[in-house]
């Protein structure tokens, strides 16, 4: 669902503290960190 993706990007932005990018929607914050 696109709606779920929107919620996921919002949650990602809150937890990662970074702007929620479309590419980051399905990427976990832990994977972004080295």
N, C-alpha and C positions, 0 to 999 in steps of 0.2 A: 504493500500500500504506500502511495506517495505520502499520505498523511503520517504514517509511521516513520518514514524517512525524515520528514520535517521535524518530528518530535525527537528523533535520534540525533539530528544535527544540532538541535537546541540543547539537548542534554550534553552532547559532546562539547559544545561551546562553554557550557557552565562548568563542566568538570576539567576541561583542558585549559580553560581560561584564554583560548584562542578563538578568533573568528571562525564560525562554522562554514567551511568551504564544501561545495558539492562533492568534491573528490574525497573529503575527509569524513563524509557521512557514514561510510561503511568501514572506516579505518579506526581502530582503537587507539586512544591516546598513548597507550603503552608501546604500541608499534611505532609511533612517530618518534619516540625518544630513543636516543642512541644506546 
